[in-house]
Amino acid sequence: MNFENVRIEITDASVMFLCIALVVVCIIICDTVERIKNKP
């Protein structure tokens, strides 16, 4: 039972980290696309 609780906590932390990472990646991609569009 204790292991299951730890797993849930780790999963929640992983989901939070993945969500933050996805947001950062999206911002970087959008910024890169805008730079590429502005260059030509």
mmCIF entry with sequence, helices, sheets and N, C-alpha, C, O atoms, coordinates in Angstrom:
data_MODEL
# 
_entry.id   MODEL 
# 
_entity.id                         1 
_entity.type                       polymer 
_entity.pdbx_number_of_molecules   1 
# 
_entity_poly.entity_id                      1 
_entity_poly.type                           'polypeptide(L)' 
_entity_poly.nstd_linkage                   no 
_entity_poly.nstd_monomer                   no 
_entity_poly.pdbx_seq_one_letter_code       MNFENVRIEITDASVMFLCIALVVVCIIICDTVERIKNKP 
_entity_poly.pdbx_seq_one_letter_code_can   MNFENVRIEITDASVMFLCIALVVVCIIICDTVERIKNKP 
_entity_poly.pdbx_strand_id                 A 
# 
loop_
_entity_poly_seq.entity_id 
_entity_poly_seq.num 
_entity_poly_seq.mon_id 
_entity_poly_seq.hetero 
1 1  MET n 
1 2  ASN n 
1 3  PHE n 
1 4  GLU n 
1 5  ASN n 
1 6  VAL n 
1 7  ARG n 
1 8  ILE n 
1 9  GLU n 
1 10 ILE n 
1 11 THR n 
1 12 ASP n 
1 13 ALA n 
1 14 SER n 
1 15 VAL n 
1 16 MET n 
1 17 PHE n 
1 18 LEU n 
1 19 CYS n 
1 20 ILE n 
1 21 ALA n 
1 22 LEU n 
1 23 VAL n 
1 24 VAL n 
1 25 VAL n 
1 26 CYS n 
1 27 ILE n 
1 28 ILE n 
1 29 ILE n 
1 30 CYS n 
1 31 ASP n 
1 32 THR n 
1 33 VAL n 
1 34 GLU n 
1 35 ARG n 
1 36 ILE n 
1 37 LYS n 
1 38 ASN n 
1 39 LYS n 
1 40 PRO n 
# 
_struct_asym.id          A 
_struct_asym.entity_id   1 
# 
_struct_conf.conf_type_id            HELX_P 
_struct_conf.id                      HELX_P1 
_struct_conf.pdbx_PDB_helix_id       AA1 
_struct_conf.beg_label_comp_id       ASN 
_struct_conf.beg_label_asym_id       A 
_struct_conf.beg_label_seq_id        2 
_struct_conf.pdbx_beg_PDB_ins_code   ? 
_struct_conf.end_label_comp_id       ASN 
_struct_conf.end_label_asym_id       A 
_struct_conf.end_label_seq_id        38 
_struct_conf.pdbx_end_PDB_ins_code   ? 
_struct_conf.beg_auth_comp_id        ASN 
_struct_conf.beg_auth_asym_id        A 
_struct_conf.beg_auth_seq_id         2 
_struct_conf.end_auth_comp_id        ASN 
_struct_conf.end_auth_asym_id        A 
_struct_conf.end_auth_seq_id         38 
_struct_conf.pdbx_PDB_helix_class    1 
_struct_conf.details                 ? 
_struct_conf.pdbx_PDB_helix_length   37 
# 
_struct_conf_type.id          HELX_P 
_struct_conf_type.criteria    ? 
_struct_conf_type.reference   ? 
# 
loop_
_atom_site.group_PDB 
_atom_site.id 
_atom_site.type_symbol 
_atom_site.label_atom_id 
_atom_site.label_alt_id 
_atom_site.label_comp_id 
_atom_site.label_asym_id 
_atom_site.label_entity_id 
_atom_site.label_seq_id 
_atom_site.pdbx_PDB_ins_code 
_atom_site.Cartn_x 
_atom_site.Cartn_y 
_atom_site.Cartn_z 
_atom_site.occupancy 
_atom_site.B_iso_or_equiv 
_atom_site.pdbx_formal_charge 
_atom_site.auth_seq_id 
_atom_site.auth_comp_id 
_atom_site.auth_asym_id 
_atom_site.auth_atom_id 
_atom_site.pdbx_PDB_model_num 
ATOM 1   N N  . MET A 1 1  ? 0.841  -1.200 0.000   1.00 0.00 ? 1  MET A N  1 
ATOM 2   C CA . MET A 1 1  ? 0.000  0.000  0.000   1.00 0.00 ? 1  MET A CA 1 
ATOM 3   C C  . MET A 1 1  ? 0.877  1.251  0.000   1.00 0.00 ? 1  MET A C  1 
ATOM 4   O O  . MET A 1 1  ? 0.607  2.206  -0.728  1.00 0.00 ? 1  MET A O  1 
ATOM 5   N N  . ASN A 1 2  ? 1.907  1.238  0.805   1.00 0.00 ? 2  ASN A N  1 
ATOM 6   C CA . ASN A 1 2  ? 2.794  2.404  0.873   1.00 0.00 ? 2  ASN A CA 1 
ATOM 7   C C  . ASN A 1 2  ? 3.451  2.662  -0.479  1.00 0.00 ? 2  ASN A C  1 
ATOM 8   O O  . ASN A 1 2  ? 3.587  3.809  -0.905  1.00 0.00 ? 2  ASN A O  1 
ATOM 9   N N  . PHE A 1 3  ? 3.858  1.583  -1.152  1.00 0.00 ? 3  PHE A N  1 
ATOM 10  C CA . PHE A 1 3  ? 4.496  1.753  -2.458  1.00 0.00 ? 3  PHE A CA 1 
ATOM 11  C C  . PHE A 1 3  ? 3.517  2.398  -3.446  1.00 0.00 ? 3  PHE A C  1 
ATOM 12  O O  . PHE A 1 3  ? 3.911  3.237  -4.257  1.00 0.00 ? 3  PHE A O  1 
ATOM 13  N N  . GLU A 1 4  ? 2.259  2.009  -3.377  1.00 0.00 ? 4  GLU A N  1 
ATOM 14  C CA . GLU A 1 4  ? 1.261  2.592  -4.286  1.00 0.00 ? 4  GLU A CA 1 
ATOM 15  C C  . GLU A 1 4  ? 1.138  4.093  -4.031  1.00 0.00 ? 4  GLU A C  1 
ATOM 16  O O  . GLU A 1 4  ? 1.041  4.876  -4.976  1.00 0.00 ? 4  GLU A O  1 
ATOM 17  N N  . ASN A 1 5  ? 1.143  4.496  -2.770  1.00 0.00 ? 5  ASN A N  1 
ATOM 18  C CA . ASN A 1 5  ? 1.044  5.926  -2.441  1.00 0.00 ? 5  ASN A CA 1 
ATOM 19  C C  . ASN A 1 5  ? 2.247  6.676  -3.004  1.00 0.00 ? 5  ASN A C  1 
ATOM 20  O O  . ASN A 1 5  ? 2.101  7.771  -3.547  1.00 0.00 ? 5  ASN A O  1 
ATOM 21  N N  . VAL A 1 6  ? 3.423  6.095  -2.875  1.00 0.00 ? 6  VAL A N  1 
ATOM 22  C CA . VAL A 1 6  ? 4.638  6.735  -3.385  1.00 0.00 ? 6  VAL A CA 1 
ATOM 23  C C  . VAL A 1 6  ? 4.552  6.850  -4.908  1.00 0.00 ? 6  VAL A C  1 
ATOM 24  O O  . VAL A 1 6  ? 4.919  7.872  -5.487  1.00 0.00 ? 6  VAL A O  1 
ATOM 25  N N  . ARG A 1 7  ? 4.066  5.794  -5.541  1.00 0.00 ? 7  ARG A N  1 
ATOM 26  C CA . ARG A 1 7  ? 3.933  5.809  -7.006  1.00 0.00 ? 7  ARG A CA 1 
ATOM 27  C C  . ARG A 1 7  ? 3.014  6.938  -7.441  1.00 0.00 ? 7  ARG A C  1 
ATOM 28  O O  . ARG A 1 7  ? 3.311  7.655  -8.396  1.00 0.00 ? 7  ARG A O  1 
ATOM 29  N N  . ILE A 1 8  ? 1.899  7.095  -6.740  1.00 0.00 ? 8  ILE A N  1 
ATOM 30  C CA . ILE A 1 8  ? 0.946  8.149  -7.098  1.00 0.00 ? 8  ILE A CA 1 
ATOM 31  C C  . ILE A 1 8  ? 1.619  9.515  -6.956  1.00 0.00 ? 8  ILE A C  1 
ATOM 32  O O  . ILE A 1 8  ? 1.454  10.380 -7.816  1.00 0.00 ? 8  ILE A O  1 
ATOM 33  N N  . GLU A 1 9  ? 2.369  9.710  -5.885  1.00 0.00 ? 9  GLU A N  1 
ATOM 34  C CA . GLU A 1 9  ? 3.047  10.994 -5.668  1.00 0.00 ? 9  GLU A CA 1 
ATOM 35  C C  . GLU A 1 9  ? 4.055  11.252 -6.788  1.00 0.00 ? 9  GLU A C  1 
ATOM 36  O O  . GLU A 1 9  ? 4.125  12.354 -7.332  1.00 0.00 ? 9  GLU A O  1 
ATOM 37  N N  . ILE A 1 10 ? 4.840  10.212 -7.126  1.00 0.00 ? 10 ILE A N  1 
ATOM 38  C CA . ILE A 1 10 ? 5.834  10.360 -8.196  1.00 0.00 ? 10 ILE A CA 1 
ATOM 39  C C  . ILE A 1 10 ? 5.124  10.653 -9.527  1.00 0.00 ? 10 ILE A C  1 
ATOM 40  O O  . ILE A 1 10 ? 5.593  11.473 -10.316 1.00 0.00 ? 10 ILE A O  1 
ATOM 41  N N  . THR A 1 11 ? 4.002  9.983  -9.766  1.00 0.00 ? 11 THR A N  1 
ATOM 42  C CA . THR A 1 11 ? 3.258  10.202 -11.010 1.00 0.00 ? 11 THR A CA 1 
ATOM 43  C C  . THR A 1 11 ? 2.767  11.642 -11.076 1.00 0.00 ? 11 THR A C  1 
ATOM 44  O O  . THR A 1 11 ? 2.892  12.293 -12.113 1.00 0.00 ? 11 THR A O  1 
ATOM 45  N N  . ASP A 1 12 ? 2.207  12.146 -9.971  1.00 0.00 ? 12 ASP A N  1 
ATOM 46  C CA . ASP A 1 12 ? 1.714  13.524 -9.950  1.00 0.00 ? 12 ASP A CA 1 
ATOM 47  C C  . ASP A 1 12 ? 2.861  14.490 -10.233 1.00 0.00 ? 12 ASP A C  1 
ATOM 48  O O  . ASP A 1 12 ? 2.706  15.425 -11.018 1.00 0.00 ? 12 ASP A O  1 
ATOM 49  N N  . ALA A 1 13 ? 4.003  14.270 -9.600  1.00 0.00 ? 13 ALA A N  1 
ATOM 50  C CA . ALA A 1 13 ? 5.156  15.149 -9.813  1.00 0.00 ? 13 ALA A CA 1 
ATOM 51  C C  . ALA A 1 13 ? 5.615  15.059 -11.265 1.00 0.00 ? 13 ALA A C  1 
ATOM 52  O O  . ALA A 1 13 ? 5.974  16.070 -11.868 1.00 0.00 ? 13 ALA A O  1 
ATOM 53  N N  . SER A 1 14 ? 5.603  13.854 -11.824 1.00 0.00 ? 14 SER A N  1 
ATOM 54  C CA . SER A 1 14 ? 6.031  13.679 -13.215 1.00 0.00 ? 14 SER A CA 1 
ATOM 55  C C  . SER A 1 14 ? 5.075  14.412 -14.157 1.00 0.00 ? 14 SER A C  1 
ATOM 56  O O  . SER A 1 14 ? 5.510  15.046 -15.118 1.00 0.00 ? 14 SER A O  1 
ATOM 57  N N  . VAL A 1 15 ? 3.776  14.322 -13.879 1.00 0.00 ? 15 VAL A N  1 
ATOM 58  C CA . VAL A 1 15 ? 2.791  15.005 -14.727 1.00 0.00 ? 15 VAL A CA 1 
ATOM 59  C C  . VAL A 1 15 ? 3.010  16.508 -14.659 1.00 0.00 ? 15 VAL A C  1 
ATOM 60  O O  . VAL A 1 15 ? 2.983  17.189 -15.685 1.00 0.00 ? 15 VAL A O  1 
ATOM 61  N N  . MET A 1 16 ? 3.227  17.032 -13.449 1.00 0.00 ? 16 MET A N  1 
ATOM 62  C CA . MET A 1 16 ? 3.472  18.481 -13.291 1.00 0.00 ? 16 MET A CA 1 
ATOM 63  C C  . MET A 1 16 ? 4.711  18.866 -14.096 1.00 0.00 ? 16 MET A C  1 
ATOM 64  O O  . MET A 1 16 ? 4.701  19.860 -14.822 1.00 0.00 ? 16 MET A O  1 
ATOM 65  N N  . PHE A 1 17 ? 5.786  18.068 -13.962 1.00 0.00 ? 17 PHE A N  1 
ATOM 66  C CA . PHE A 1 17 ? 7.034  18.366 -14.669 1.00 0.00 ? 17 PHE A CA 1 
ATOM 67  C C  . PHE A 1 17 ? 6.831  18.298 -16.176 1.00 0.00 ? 17 PHE A C  1 
ATOM 68  O O  . PHE A 1 17 ? 7.324  19.152 -16.913 1.00 0.00 ? 17 PHE A O  1 
ATOM 69  N N  . LEU A 1 18 ? 6.101  17.278 -16.635 1.00 0.00 ? 18 LEU A N  1 
ATOM 70  C CA . LEU A 1 18 ? 5.860  17.140 -18.079 1.00 0.00 ? 18 LEU A CA 1 
ATOM 71  C C  . LEU A 1 18 ? 5.049  18.317 -18.603 1.00 0.00 ? 18 LEU A C  1 
ATOM 72  O O  . LEU A 1 18 ? 5.333  18.830 -19.685 1.00 0.00 ? 18 LEU A O  1 
ATOM 73  N N  . CYS A 1 19 ? 4.036  18.754 -17.843 1.00 0.00 ? 19 CYS A N  1 
ATOM 74  C CA . CYS A 1 19 ? 3.211  19.886 -18.288 1.00 0.00 ? 19 CYS A CA 1 
ATOM 75  C C  . CYS A 1 19 ? 4.072  21.141 -18.414 1.00 0.00 ? 19 CYS A C  1 
ATOM 76  O O  . CYS A 1 19 ? 3.977  21.866 -19.405 1.00 0.00 ? 19 CYS A O  1 
ATOM 77  N N  . ILE A 1 20 ? 4.912  21.395 -17.411 1.00 0.00 ? 20 ILE A N  1 
ATOM 78  C CA . ILE A 1 20 ? 5.785  22.584 -17.449 1.00 0.00 ? 20 ILE A CA 1 
ATOM 79  C C  . ILE A 1 20 ? 6.749  22.464 -18.631 1.00 0.00 ? 20 ILE A C  1 
ATOM 80  O O  . ILE A 1 20 ? 6.974  23.436 -19.352 1.00 0.00 ? 20 ILE A O  1 
ATOM 81  N N  . ALA A 1 21 ? 7.312  21.278 -18.827 1.00 0.00 ? 21 ALA A N  1 
ATOM 82  C CA . ALA A 1 21 ? 8.259  21.067 -19.931 1.00 0.00 ? 21 ALA A CA 1 
ATOM 83  C C  . ALA A 1 21 ? 7.573  21.298 -21.276 1.00 0.00 ? 21 ALA A C  1 
ATOM 84  O O  . ALA A 1 21 ? 8.154  21.907 -22.175 1.00 0.00 ? 21 ALA A O  1 
ATOM 85  N N  . LEU A 1 22 ? 6.327  20.807 -21.416 1.00 0.00 ? 22 LEU A N  1 
ATOM 86  C CA . LEU A 1 22 ? 5.596  21.001 -22.681 1.00 0.00 ? 22 LEU A CA 1 
ATOM 87  C C  . LEU A 1 22 ? 5.356  22.476 -22.944 1.00 0.00 ? 22 LEU A C  1 
ATOM 88  O O  . LEU A 1 22 ? 5.496  22.936 -24.077 1.00 0.00 ? 22 LEU A O  1 
ATOM 89  N N  . VAL A 1 23 ? 4.996  23.222 -21.907 1.00 0.00 ? 23 VAL A N  1 
ATOM 90  C CA . VAL A 1 23 ? 4.754  24.663 -22.076 1.00 0.00 ? 23 VAL A CA 1 
ATOM 91  C C  . VAL A 1 23 ? 6.040  25.355 -22.519 1.00 0.00 ? 23 VAL A C  1 
ATOM 92  O O  . VAL A 1 23 ? 6.018  26.184 -23.429 1.00 0.00 ? 23 VAL A O  1 
ATOM 93  N N  . VAL A 1 24 ? 7.158  25.018 -21.881 1.00 0.00 ? 24 VAL A N  1 
ATOM 94  C CA . VAL A 1 24 ? 8.440  25.640 -22.233 1.00 0.00 ? 24 VAL A CA 1 
ATOM 95  C C  . VAL A 1 24 ? 8.803  25.299 -23.680 1.00 0.00 ? 24 VAL A C  1 
ATOM 96  O O  . VAL A 1 24 ? 9.238  26.169 -24.434 1.00 0.00 ? 24 VAL A O  1 
ATOM 97  N N  . VAL A 1 25 ? 8.625  24.029 -24.066 1.00 0.00 ? 25 VAL A N  1 
ATOM 98  C CA . VAL A 1 25 ? 8.949  23.611 -25.439 1.00 0.00 ? 25 VAL A CA 1 
ATOM 99  C C  . VAL A 1 25 ? 8.069  24.364 -26.439 1.00 0.00 ? 25 VAL A C  1 
ATOM 100 O O  . VAL A 1 25 ? 8.551  24.812 -27.479 1.00 0.00 ? 25 VAL A O  1 
ATOM 101 N N  . CYS A 1 26 ? 6.780  24.502 -26.125 1.00 0.00 ? 26 CYS A N  1 
ATOM 102 C CA . CYS A 1 26 ? 5.863  25.215 -27.033 1.00 0.00 ? 26 CYS A CA 1 
ATOM 103 C C  . CYS A 1 26 ? 6.311  26.666 -27.199 1.00 0.00 ? 26 CYS A C  1 
ATOM 104 O O  . CYS A 1 26 ? 6.296  27.199 -28.308 1.00 0.00 ? 26 CYS A O  1 
ATOM 105 N N  . ILE A 1 27 ? 6.712  27.305 -26.093 1.00 0.00 ? 27 ILE A N  1 
ATOM 106 C CA . ILE A 1 27 ? 7.160  28.701 -26.163 1.00 0.00 ? 27 ILE A CA 1 
ATOM 107 C C  . ILE A 1 27 ? 8.414  28.797 -27.036 1.00 0.00 ? 27 ILE A C  1 
ATOM 108 O O  . ILE A 1 27 ? 8.530  29.702 -27.863 1.00 0.00 ? 27 ILE A O  1 
ATOM 109 N N  . ILE A 1 28 ? 9.349  27.864 -26.851 1.00 0.00 ? 28 ILE A N  1 
ATOM 110 C CA . ILE A 1 28 ? 10.594 27.886 -27.640 1.00 0.00 ? 28 ILE A CA 1 
ATOM 111 C C  . ILE A 1 28 ? 10.270 27.676 -29.127 1.00 0.00 ? 28 ILE A C  1 
ATOM 112 O O  . ILE A 1 28 ? 10.814 28.371 -29.986 1.00 0.00 ? 28 ILE A O  1 
ATOM 113 N N  . ILE A 1 29 ? 9.386  26.720 -29.426 1.00 0.00 ? 29 ILE A N  1 
ATOM 114 C CA . ILE A 1 29 ? 9.030  26.450 -30.827 1.00 0.00 ? 29 ILE A CA 1 
ATOM 115 C C  . ILE A 1 29 ? 8.362  27.675 -31.449 1.00 0.00 ? 29 ILE A C  1 
ATOM 116 O O  . ILE A 1 29 ? 8.700  28.072 -32.564 1.00 0.00 ? 29 ILE A O  1 
ATOM 117 N N  . CYS A 1 30 ? 7.407  28.276 -30.721 1.00 0.00 ? 30 CYS A N  1 
ATOM 118 C CA . CYS A 1 30 ? 6.719  29.465 -31.248 1.00 0.00 ? 30 CYS A CA 1 
ATOM 119 C C  . CYS A 1 30 ? 7.722  30.590 -31.497 1.00 0.00 ? 30 CYS A C  1 
ATOM 120 O O  . CYS A 1 30 ? 7.658  31.262 -32.527 1.00 0.00 ? 30 CYS A O  1 
ATOM 121 N N  . ASP A 1 31 ? 8.645  30.797 -30.561 1.00 0.00 ? 31 ASP A N  1 
ATOM 122 C CA . ASP A 1 31 ? 9.640  31.853 -30.719 1.00 0.00 ? 31 ASP A CA 1 
ATOM 123 C C  . ASP A 1 31 ? 10.527 31.569 -31.928 1.00 0.00 ? 31 ASP A C  1 
ATOM 124 O O  . ASP A 1 31 ? 10.839 32.480 -32.696 1.00 0.00 ? 31 ASP A O  1 
ATOM 125 N N  . THR A 1 32 ? 10.934 30.313 -32.101 1.00 0.00 ? 32 THR A N  1 
ATOM 126 C CA . THR A 1 32 ? 11.776 29.946 -33.243 1.00 0.00 ? 32 THR A CA 1 
ATOM 127 C C  . THR A 1 32 ? 11.024 30.150 -34.556 1.00 0.00 ? 32 THR A C  1 
ATOM 128 O O  . THR A 1 32 ? 11.592 30.667 -35.518 1.00 0.00 ? 32 THR A O  1 
ATOM 129 N N  . VAL A 1 33 ? 9.765  29.755 -34.605 1.00 0.00 ? 33 VAL A N  1 
ATOM 130 C CA . VAL A 1 33 ? 8.961  29.915 -35.833 1.00 0.00 ? 33 VAL A CA 1 
ATOM 131 C C  . VAL A 1 33 ? 8.840  31.400 -36.178 1.00 0.00 ? 33 VAL A C  1 
ATOM 132 O O  . VAL A 1 33 ? 8.968  31.778 -37.343 1.00 0.00 ? 33 VAL A O  1 
ATOM 133 N N  . GLU A 1 34 ? 8.597  32.229 -35.184 1.00 0.00 ? 34 GLU A N  1 
ATOM 134 C CA . GLU A 1 34 ? 8.478  33.666 -35.442 1.00 0.00 ? 34 GLU A CA 1 
ATOM 135 C C  . GLU A 1 34 ? 9.794  34.223 -35.987 1.00 0.00 ? 34 GLU A C  1 
ATOM 136 O O  . GLU A 1 34 ? 9.786  35.047 -36.902 1.00 0.00 ? 34 GLU A O  1 
ATOM 137 N N  . ARG A 1 35 ? 10.923 33.778 -35.433 1.00 0.00 ? 35 ARG A N  1 
ATOM 138 C CA . ARG A 1 35 ? 12.227 34.253 -35.915 1.00 0.00 ? 35 ARG A CA 1 
ATOM 139 C C  . ARG A 1 35 ? 12.438 33.833 -37.367 1.00 0.00 ? 35 ARG A C  1 
ATOM 140 O O  . ARG A 1 35 ? 12.900 34.627 -38.186 1.00 0.00 ? 35 ARG A O  1 
ATOM 141 N N  . ILE A 1 36 ? 12.096 32.571 -37.687 1.00 0.00 ? 36 ILE A N  1 
ATOM 142 C CA . ILE A 1 36 ? 12.272 32.082 -39.061 1.00 0.00 ? 36 ILE A CA 1 
ATOM 143 C C  . ILE A 1 36 ? 11.380 32.891 -40.017 1.00 0.00 ? 36 ILE A C  1 
ATOM 144 O O  . ILE A 1 36 ? 11.810 33.247 -41.115 1.00 0.00 ? 36 ILE A O  1 
ATOM 145 N N  . LYS A 1 37 ? 10.155 33.173 -39.603 1.00 0.00 ? 37 LYS A N  1 
ATOM 146 C CA . LYS A 1 37 ? 9.245  33.943 -40.461 1.00 0.00 ? 37 LYS A CA 1 
ATOM 147 C C  . LYS A 1 37 ? 9.764  35.364 -40.661 1.00 0.00 ? 37 LYS A C  1 
ATOM 148 O O  . LYS A 1 37 ? 9.616  35.922 -41.748 1.00 0.00 ? 37 LYS A O  1 
ATOM 149 N N  . ASN A 1 38 ? 10.364 35.953 -39.642 1.00 0.00 ? 38 ASN A N  1 
ATOM 150 C CA . ASN A 1 38 ? 10.824 37.340 -39.728 1.00 0.00 ? 38 ASN A CA 1 
ATOM 151 C C  . ASN A 1 38 ? 12.133 37.470 -40.522 1.00 0.00 ? 38 ASN A C  1 
ATOM 152 O O  . ASN A 1 38 ? 12.410 38.537 -41.070 1.00 0.00 ? 38 ASN A O  1 
ATOM 153 N N  . LYS A 1 39 ? 12.938 36.403 -40.592 1.00 0.00 ? 39 LYS A N  1 
ATOM 154 C CA . LYS A 1 39 ? 14.233 36.489 -41.291 1.00 0.00 ? 39 LYS A CA 1 
ATOM 155 C C  . LYS A 1 39 ? 14.077 36.826 -42.776 1.00 0.00 ? 39 LYS A C  1 
ATOM 156 O O  . LYS A 1 39 ? 14.705 37.780 -43.235 1.00 0.00 ? 39 LYS A O  1 
ATOM 157 N N  . PRO A 1 40 ? 13.275 36.091 -43.548 1.00 0.00 ? 40 PRO A N  1 
ATOM 158 C CA . PRO A 1 40 ? 13.149 36.409 -44.985 1.00 0.00 ? 40 PRO A CA 1 
ATOM 159 C C  . PRO A 1 40 ? 12.457 37.760 -45.176 1.00 0.00 ? 40 PRO A C  1 
ATOM 160 O O  . PRO A 1 40 ? 12.261 38.199 -46.309 1.00 0.00 ? 40 PRO A O  1 
# 
